[in-house]
Amino acid sequence: MHSQEDRALRQLWGLEAPTVRGPKPRWTLDQVTAAAVALADDAGLDGVSLARVAERLDVTTTALYRYVDSKTALVELMVDAAVGDPPQLTDEDWRQRCRAWTDRLADRHAAHPWLSDVRPERIPCQPRVYAWIDALVGALDAGPVADPLRLALLLDSLVRSYMALARNLNDSPPPAWLGEALATRFPRLTRAGDQDAADARAELDFAVDAVLRGVA
């Protein structure tokens, strides 16, 4: 027997059909997940609960257990929906394919900032998470990169780190006095204090370019 969490993920992979026992469900698993994603976009991940998702769908919390039985299971489905399908990487230059991939993945994180709050507790089980990695590995296959999988995983971690930084900086900007304090105590870092620290996307681009130069 599979747990409800396992059954929901197996449905994402097409390994198990939705249950047909009992009355016809009012909503599909995709619709339940979409409601939860919309709630997280509005209220953040902490604002998501089975009760609040049920309220959005105008069903009882008990009825929602037909689809998922915990917030943990629901969040796994939400991540799959939020990252969506990977882009088609058609640029001739392999570096441009990498940049396009990281840019589109960063766009997904920008559209759903709560993704930065998801703390993986095990190996990913969502098909779209693997689809993103596979898309870049496939785009680099038979090219000059010696280990496309490791590069894909490294770029994925850079996107996650810098987009989490972008969100945290937006939510908690540095105090106004910090720039002057840096200039006084650490004059060599004055330039850092003058930079727009909130532009994490620019810093992500720099990090990606640095990695690609190293790989080349």
N, C-alpha and C positions, 0 to 999 in steps of 0.2 A: 504494500500500500504506500502511495506517495502522500506526503503532507500537502496541505492546501498551498503552501508556499511553493513547494516543488511542482505541483500540478500547474500553477500559474506560469512558472518559468518554462515548463515543458510545453505549454501551449504557445509561448513565444517562439520556441524552436520548431513548432509544428510536429512535436512528438506525441502530443496528446490532444484529442478533440475536447471542446468544452463539454461539460456535463450536460446530459439531456434528461436526467431524472427530475421529477417534480414538475411544477408549472413552468411555462416558458419564461426565462428571465427578462426583466424589463430593460436591462442594459447589457451591453457586451463588456467584456474585459477591457477592450480598448477604450470604450467610453468612460468606464470607471477610472482608468489610468489617466485619461485626458482631463477629467474633472480634478483629479489630485494634482496634476501638473499645473493646471490653471490656479488652483488654490495656493500652491507653493510659489508661483510667480507673484501672486498678490500679497501673501502673508509670510513668505519664507518657509523653510522646511519645518521649523518649530511650530508653525501654525497649522501644519497638516496633522489630522487625526482621522481615524475611521469615522468618528461621529460627524466631523465637519464635512468630510467627503459625502457621507450619506445624506447630510442636510442639503448639499448642493444638488444631489440627484433626486431629492424628494423621496427617499426611502429610509427605512429604519436601519440603525447600525447593525442589527441582527441580520437584515437582508444582505448587507454588504459582505458578511462572512461567507456568502455563497461564492464570492470571487476571491477574496483574500482574507486571511485571518489574523494579520498583524500589520503594524505600520512598517516593520522591517521588510516584509514581503512586498508591500505596496511601493516602498521606495525603490526597490530593485526594478519593478515594472516602470516606475516613473523615470529612472535613469535611462532605460532603454528608449522610452518615448522621447525624452528630452534631447538626447544626442542625435536621434534621427538617423537617417541613412547617410553614408559617407558620400563625398563628391566624386565626380568623374575627374580623374587627373590626366589631362591631355597635353600639358606643356611638353615641349620637346626636351628641354633641359631638366635633368633630374633634381637640381636644386630648386627650380621653380615649382616642380611637383611637390617637393617637401614644403615649400613656403605656402603654396595654395592649400595644402592639407592642414597645416597648423593654423592658418588664417581662418579656414572654415570651422575648425574645431573650436577655436577661440570665439568665433561668432555664436556658436551653440551655447557656450558658457556665458557669454554676455547676455544672450536672450533668456537664459535660465540661471541667474546668479546663485541660486540655492544649490546648484551642483557642487559648488565649492564646499558646502557643508556636509556633503555625503562622505563618510569615513568608511572606506572598504574594510570589512572584517574577514574577508575570504577572497579567494580568486573570483574574478567576475564571472557571472553566469548569464549575462544578457547577450543575445546574438548580435545586436547592433554595436556593442562595445568591441566585440571581436571583428565585426565587419569593418570598422574604421582602421584597425591595425592591419587587417588583411589587405585593405585597399592600398595603403602605402607600401606594404611589403610587395604587393603585386606590381605597383608602379616602379619599384626600384629593382625588381627581379631582372637578372641578366645584365645589370648595369655595373658601374664602377664601385658601388658600395659593397664592401666585403660581407657585412652582416646587416641586411635590411631590417630584420626583426628587432635587433637591439637598437638600431637608430630610431625605428618607429616608436618603441617603448620610451626612449629617451625624449623624443619630441613630445610625446603624449604627456610625460611628466612635467616638461617645461610649460606646456599650455596650462595644465592644472595648477601649477605653482604660481605662475604670473597672473592668471585670471582670479585666483584666490586673493592675491596681493591687490589686484585692481579693486575687488569688492571691499576688502578691508580698508583700503585707503579712502574709498568713497564714503564708507560708513564712519570711519574714525580718522579724519585728516590729522597730520602732525600739528602740534601747537604752534602758534605764530612766533613764539620766542625761540624756537629751536634753531632757525637759520642763523641768528645772531650768536647764539651760544656755540654752534659749530665753528663759526668763523673765528671766534675768540679762542677757543680751546684747541681746535683742530684746523688750523688755517689751510692745511693741504686738502681738506675736504670741503672747502668753501664752495668749490664748483658743484659738488654734489648737492649742497644746500640750495644752490640757485636753480637746479634742474626741476622740471615739473615731475615730481614723484608720483603724481596721480596718473601719469601716462604709462601705465603698465604695458599697454599694447606695444608701445615703442620699445620698451625694455625687452619684451618678448621677442620682437623682431631682431634686436641686437643679439640676444642669446641664441636664437635659431641660426642667424648668419655665422656666429662664432663657431657653433657646432658644425655647420656645413663646411666651413673653411677647414676645420680640423679633420673632418672625414675626407675631404678632397686631398 
